[in-house]
């Protein structure tokens, strides 16, 4: 009897029950060893005690049809690139939006504009969002050209002592029009809590095909939050789904989101080393570990999926390699792989935000090496 691609793919990867058991064992072992607290913001986004899996894949067997162009995008004279985890394509397919961290890892003491619009040749054509954010994180540009961004956390005590005014920023989602006018704010800036009054470490934001606004929350490997909060198009809170944990429909750092052409939601569940898939009613459908330890996911109009993994290695997600995985959002098959940038470490590095322009060029926002990278077809 012939098998579907999904049935064939399921034989290549451990069952859901097996992966849950492996994750549960890893979490228990981590707890026994004494987990570290959330890292300071002078380090990377990485959480050293997040879950590991035993999935093994050799991406070197996959083709790499791209060539790398580092240091894409020209900033104004005197300004250096900081870390970038938020990037998105404009509806025209010819401009790239970037959410940059003020030359460093946060904007606590900076008044540089953080929301940047570039032509695909790297020319900066617009900039706004100055003196508004603590730590720029996620970004989404909707079909109408509105720019949505997440401010990933509230200020820490030392930061408040250094810059008291930063208390009015953080833990918020802001919607701009393309000219930089603020149209909506979700959460209470500077406050940590439960929606709708407040948010807790918002990682990403996206507008669903039905108009819902989805905000993924929880950036700590220790929890307690791992959820996606829903708001109507006018900002009315509709509820949340998911909770912290390793099971189906649970999250351990839901770092990014994307929709396929059929309206299914794909969540980069980074701490659980998987992509989770939900139907149009936000009910769990499947989970895929073959795209590594995902930081971001972008799905194009042909349902080709681009997934960044900058954290797999010996300590987290052993057996997988860092890099950019390209495959099908229909059945999960892998089609291509772009290796990470070489570093002094054994695993290399790659960024945390990915998007694609109308010509098929890939743009990646870098965290460890900072700035932007462009990948073009060979």
BATI-368559 format. One record per residue (C-alpha): x, y, z. Coordinates in steps of 0.25 Angstrom, whole numbers, plus 5000, padded with zeros to 4 digits. Layout:
+------+------+------+
|   px |   py |   pz |
+------+------+------+
|    X |    Y |    Z |
...
+------+------+------+
END
This chain:
+------+------+------+
|   px |   py |   pz |
+------+------+------+
| 5000 | 5000 | 5000 |
| 5005 | 5014 | 4996 |
| 5008 | 5023 | 5008 |
| 5007 | 5038 | 5008 |
| 5019 | 5047 | 5010 |
| 5014 | 5050 | 5024 |
| 5013 | 5035 | 5028 |
| 5027 | 5033 | 5022 |
| 5033 | 5045 | 5029 |
| 5027 | 5039 | 5042 |
| 5036 | 5027 | 5041 |
| 5048 | 5036 | 5041 |
| 5046 | 5043 | 5054 |
| 5043 | 5038 | 5068 |
| 5029 | 5037 | 5072 |
| 5022 | 5048 | 5080 |
| 5022 | 5039 | 5092 |
| 5036 | 5036 | 5091 |
| 5041 | 5050 | 5089 |
| 5033 | 5054 | 5101 |
| 5039 | 5044 | 5110 |
| 5053 | 5048 | 5106 |
| 5050 | 5062 | 5109 |
| 5044 | 5059 | 5122 |
| 5056 | 5051 | 5126 |
| 5065 | 5062 | 5122 |
| 5057 | 5072 | 5130 |
| 5058 | 5064 | 5142 |
| 5073 | 5062 | 5140 |
| 5075 | 5077 | 5139 |
| 5067 | 5080 | 5151 |
| 5075 | 5070 | 5159 |
| 5088 | 5077 | 5155 |
| 5083 | 5090 | 5159 |
| 5078 | 5099 | 5148 |
| 5084 | 5113 | 5145 |
| 5075 | 5125 | 5145 |
| 5072 | 5133 | 5133 |
| 5084 | 5139 | 5127 |
| 5088 | 5154 | 5128 |
| 5086 | 5162 | 5116 |
| 5100 | 5164 | 5113 |
| 5100 | 5149 | 5109 |
| 5093 | 5144 | 5097 |
| 5078 | 5139 | 5097 |
| 5083 | 5125 | 5100 |
| 5078 | 5117 | 5112 |
| 5088 | 5107 | 5116 |
| 5079 | 5097 | 5123 |
| 5068 | 5096 | 5113 |
| 5063 | 5082 | 5108 |
| 5071 | 5073 | 5099 |
| 5067 | 5062 | 5089 |
| 5074 | 5051 | 5083 |
| 5070 | 5053 | 5069 |
| 5081 | 5051 | 5059 |
| 5082 | 5058 | 5045 |
| 5094 | 5060 | 5036 |
| 5090 | 5073 | 5028 |
| 5103 | 5071 | 5021 |
| 5096 | 5062 | 5012 |
| 5087 | 5073 | 5008 |
| 5090 | 5083 | 4997 |
| 5094 | 5097 | 5000 |
| 5089 | 5105 | 4987 |
| 5093 | 5119 | 4994 |
| 5105 | 5128 | 4995 |
| 5107 | 5137 | 5008 |
| 5108 | 5152 | 5008 |
| 5112 | 5157 | 5022 |
| 5110 | 5171 | 5027 |
| 5098 | 5174 | 5018 |
| 5091 | 5188 | 5021 |
| 5097 | 5201 | 5023 |
| 5095 | 5209 | 5036 |
| 5097 | 5224 | 5037 |
| 5111 | 5229 | 5040 |
| 5115 | 5227 | 5054 |
| 5105 | 5216 | 5057 |
| 5109 | 5201 | 5058 |
| 5101 | 5189 | 5057 |
| 5096 | 5182 | 5070 |
| 5088 | 5169 | 5071 |
| 5077 | 5166 | 5062 |
| 5066 | 5156 | 5065 |
| 5054 | 5162 | 5058 |
| 5053 | 5164 | 5043 |
| 5041 | 5164 | 5033 |
| 5038 | 5166 | 5018 |
| 5030 | 5178 | 5014 |
| 5017 | 5174 | 5006 |
| 5024 | 5180 | 4993 |
| 5034 | 5169 | 4994 |
| 5045 | 5179 | 4992 |
| 5048 | 5185 | 5006 |
| 5053 | 5178 | 5018 |
| 5049 | 5183 | 5032 |
| 5059 | 5181 | 5043 |
| 5057 | 5182 | 5059 |
| 5071 | 5185 | 5064 |
| 5077 | 5186 | 5078 |
| 5083 | 5200 | 5078 |
| 5097 | 5195 | 5075 |
| 5098 | 5185 | 5086 |
| 5088 | 5176 | 5093 |
| 5078 | 5186 | 5098 |
| 5074 | 5200 | 5097 |
| 5074 | 5204 | 5112 |
| 5083 | 5216 | 5110 |
| 5081 | 5219 | 5095 |
| 5071 | 5227 | 5088 |
| 5075 | 5222 | 5074 |
| 5063 | 5218 | 5065 |
| 5061 | 5203 | 5066 |
| 5051 | 5200 | 5055 |
| 5059 | 5201 | 5041 |
| 5054 | 5199 | 5027 |
| 5064 | 5196 | 5016 |
| 5063 | 5194 | 5001 |
| 5069 | 5181 | 4997 |
| 5082 | 5187 | 4992 |
| 5084 | 5190 | 5007 |
| 5081 | 5205 | 5006 |
| 5074 | 5210 | 5019 |
| 5061 | 5217 | 5015 |
| 5053 | 5219 | 5028 |
| 5056 | 5219 | 5043 |
| 5047 | 5221 | 5055 |
| 5044 | 5215 | 5069 |
| 5055 | 5223 | 5077 |
| 5054 | 5223 | 5092 |
| 5043 | 5213 | 5093 |
| 5049 | 5200 | 5096 |
| 5057 | 5192 | 5106 |
| 5061 | 5180 | 5097 |
| 5056 | 5179 | 5083 |
| 5052 | 5164 | 5080 |
| 5041 | 5160 | 5070 |
| 5036 | 5167 | 5058 |
| 5024 | 5164 | 5048 |
| 5019 | 5173 | 5036 |
| 5005 | 5170 | 5033 |
| 4998 | 5170 | 5019 |
| 4994 | 5184 | 5021 |
| 5008 | 5189 | 5023 |
| 5007 | 5191 | 5038 |
| 5019 | 5188 | 5046 |
| 5018 | 5180 | 5059 |
| 5029 | 5178 | 5069 |
| 5031 | 5172 | 5083 |
| 5039 | 5178 | 5094 |
| 5044 | 5165 | 5100 |
| 5045 | 5169 | 5115 |
| 5045 | 5179 | 5126 |
| 5057 | 5186 | 5131 |
| 5065 | 5180 | 5142 |
| 5069 | 5186 | 5155 |
| 5083 | 5190 | 5151 |
| 5077 | 5196 | 5138 |
| 5067 | 5204 | 5146 |
| 5078 | 5210 | 5154 |
| 5086 | 5214 | 5142 |
| 5074 | 5219 | 5134 |
| 5061 | 5222 | 5143 |
| 5053 | 5226 | 5131 |
| 5054 | 5212 | 5125 |
| 5043 | 5208 | 5135 |
| 5033 | 5212 | 5125 |
| 5038 | 5202 | 5115 |
| 5038 | 5187 | 5113 |
| 5028 | 5175 | 5112 |
| 5020 | 5181 | 5101 |
| 5015 | 5179 | 5087 |
| 5014 | 5192 | 5078 |
| 5007 | 5193 | 5065 |
| 5012 | 5204 | 5056 |
| 5008 | 5209 | 5042 |
| 5019 | 5209 | 5032 |
| 5022 | 5224 | 5035 |
| 5025 | 5221 | 5050 |
| 5011 | 5225 | 5056 |
| 5007 | 5217 | 5068 |
| 4994 | 5210 | 5065 |
| 4993 | 5201 | 5077 |
| 5000 | 5196 | 5089 |
| 4997 | 5182 | 5096 |
| 5002 | 5181 | 5110 |
| 5006 | 5192 | 5120 |
| 5020 | 5196 | 5117 |
| 5029 | 5194 | 5129 |
| 5020 | 5184 | 5135 |
| 5021 | 5169 | 5136 |
| 5008 | 5160 | 5138 |
| 4996 | 5154 | 5132 |
| 4989 | 5158 | 5119 |
| 4981 | 5167 | 5116 |
| 4987 | 5177 | 5127 |
| 5001 | 5172 | 5125 |
| 5010 | 5163 | 5117 |
| 5022 | 5154 | 5121 |
| 5034 | 5153 | 5112 |
| 5027 | 5154 | 5099 |
| 5036 | 5148 | 5088 |
| 5028 | 5149 | 5075 |
| 5015 | 5155 | 5070 |
| 5007 | 5151 | 5057 |
| 4994 | 5154 | 5051 |
| 4986 | 5142 | 5048 |
| 4978 | 5140 | 5035 |
| 4965 | 5142 | 5043 |
| 4971 | 5155 | 5048 |
| 4974 | 5150 | 5062 |
| 4987 | 5156 | 5068 |
| 4996 | 5145 | 5074 |
| 5007 | 5148 | 5084 |
| 5016 | 5137 | 5089 |
| 5021 | 5139 | 5103 |
| 5032 | 5133 | 5112 |
| 5047 | 5134 | 5109 |
| 5052 | 5127 | 5121 |
| 5056 | 5112 | 5121 |
| 5051 | 5111 | 5136 |
| 5037 | 5116 | 5132 |
| 5027 | 5118 | 5138 |
| 5021 | 5123 | 5125 |
| 5020 | 5117 | 5112 |
| 5008 | 5122 | 5105 |
| 5002 | 5129 | 5093 |
| 4992 | 5140 | 5096 |
| 4981 | 5144 | 5086 |
| 4975 | 5158 | 5084 |
| 4964 | 5162 | 5074 |
| 4968 | 5172 | 5063 |
| 4964 | 5184 | 5072 |
| 4973 | 5179 | 5083 |
| 4962 | 5172 | 5092 |
| 4968 | 5160 | 5099 |
| 4962 | 5147 | 5095 |
| 4970 | 5137 | 5104 |
| 4983 | 5129 | 5103 |
| 4986 | 5115 | 5100 |
| 4998 | 5106 | 5104 |
| 5006 | 5105 | 5116 |
| 5020 | 5103 | 5121 |
| 5025 | 5089 | 5118 |
| 5030 | 5078 | 5108 |
| 5017 | 5072 | 5104 |
| 5008 | 5074 | 5091 |
| 5003 | 5088 | 5092 |
| 5012 | 5092 | 5103 |
| 5024 | 5102 | 5101 |
| 5038 | 5104 | 5106 |
| 5041 | 5118 | 5100 |
| 5031 | 5119 | 5088 |
| 5042 | 5128 | 5081 |
| 5035 | 5131 | 5067 |
| 5022 | 5128 | 5059 |
| 5018 | 5127 | 5045 |
| 5006 | 5123 | 5037 |
| 5006 | 5114 | 5024 |
| 4996 | 5115 | 5012 |
| 4986 | 5107 | 5019 |
| 4985 | 5115 | 5031 |
| 4992 | 5106 | 5040 |
| 5001 | 5112 | 5051 |
| 5016 | 5108 | 5053 |
| 5022 | 5111 | 5066 |
| 5037 | 5111 | 5068 |
| 5037 | 5104 | 5081 |
| 5052 | 5106 | 5084 |
| 5054 | 5100 | 5098 |
| 5047 | 5087 | 5093 |
| 5056 | 5086 | 5080 |
| 5044 | 5085 | 5071 |
| 5034 | 5092 | 5062 |
| 5020 | 5091 | 5067 |
| 5008 | 5092 | 5057 |
| 4994 | 5096 | 5061 |
| 4981 | 5096 | 5052 |
| 4972 | 5109 | 5050 |
| 4966 | 5107 | 5063 |
| 4979 | 5106 | 5070 |
| 4978 | 5091 | 5073 |
| 4991 | 5083 | 5073 |
| 4994 | 5076 | 5060 |
| 5008 | 5071 | 5060 |
| 5022 | 5074 | 5064 |
| 5035 | 5073 | 5056 |
| 5049 | 5072 | 5062 |
| 5056 | 5071 | 5048 |
| 5058 | 5086 | 5047 |
| 5067 | 5087 | 5059 |
| 5066 | 5096 | 5071 |
| 5058 | 5107 | 5064 |
| 5060 | 5122 | 5067 |
| 5051 | 5127 | 5055 |
| 5042 | 5121 | 5044 |
| 5038 | 5127 | 5031 |
| 5028 | 5121 | 5021 |
| 5027 | 5126 | 5007 |
| 5015 | 5126 | 4998 |
| 5019 | 5112 | 4993 |
| 5020 | 5106 | 5007 |
| 5035 | 5105 | 5007 |
| 5040 | 5107 | 5021 |
| 5052 | 5114 | 5026 |
| 5057 | 5111 | 5040 |
| 5069 | 5116 | 5048 |
| 5076 | 5108 | 5058 |
| 5087 | 5115 | 5065 |
| 5088 | 5107 | 5078 |
| 5089 | 5092 | 5075 |
| 5101 | 5085 | 5079 |
| 5107 | 5076 | 5090 |
| 5100 | 5082 | 5102 |
| 5086 | 5085 | 5095 |
| 5080 | 5077 | 5084 |
| 5092 | 5068 | 5082 |
| 5093 | 5061 | 5069 |
| 5087 | 5073 | 5061 |
| 5096 | 5084 | 5055 |
| 5094 | 5099 | 5055 |
| 5090 | 5106 | 5042 |
| 5078 | 5110 | 5033 |
| 5069 | 5098 | 5030 |
| 5060 | 5099 | 5017 |
| 5049 | 5089 | 5015 |
| 5034 | 5087 | 5013 |
| 5023 | 5092 | 5022 |
| 5014 | 5082 | 5015 |
| 5021 | 5069 | 5020 |
| 5033 | 5073 | 5027 |
| 5043 | 5068 | 5017 |
| 5057 | 5075 | 5017 |
| 5062 | 5081 | 5004 |
| 5074 | 5089 | 5007 |
| 5083 | 5094 | 5018 |
| 5092 | 5106 | 5019 |
| 5103 | 5104 | 5029 |
| 5106 | 5114 | 5041 |
| 5117 | 5124 | 5041 |
| 5130 | 5119 | 5046 |
| 5134 | 5124 | 5060 |
| 5145 | 5120 | 5069 |
| 5135 | 5110 | 5076 |
| 5133 | 5096 | 5070 |
| 5118 | 5098 | 5065 |
| 5119 | 5112 | 5058 |
| 5107 | 5122 | 5059 |
| 5095 | 5127 | 5051 |
| 5085 | 5138 | 5054 |
| 5071 | 5138 | 5060 |
| 5062 | 5145 | 5050 |
| 5059 | 5141 | 5036 |
| 5051 | 5146 | 5024 |
| 5051 | 5145 | 5009 |
| 5049 | 5156 | 4998 |
| 5041 | 5154 | 4985 |
| 5054 | 5150 | 4977 |
| 5057 | 5139 | 4987 |
| 5068 | 5145 | 4994 |
| 5069 | 5141 | 5009 |
| 5072 | 5151 | 5020 |
| 5076 | 5148 | 5034 |
| 5077 | 5156 | 5046 |
| 5089 | 5152 | 5054 |
| 5091 | 5152 | 5069 |
| 5105 | 5146 | 5072 |
| 5112 | 5153 | 5060 |
| 5102 | 5164 | 5060 |
| 5097 | 5172 | 5048 |
| 5090 | 5165 | 5036 |
| 5094 | 5154 | 5026 |
| 5088 | 5153 | 5012 |
| 5088 | 5139 | 5005 |
| 5087 | 5139 | 4989 |
| 5085 | 5127 | 4980 |
| 5097 | 5122 | 4974 |
+------+------+------+
END
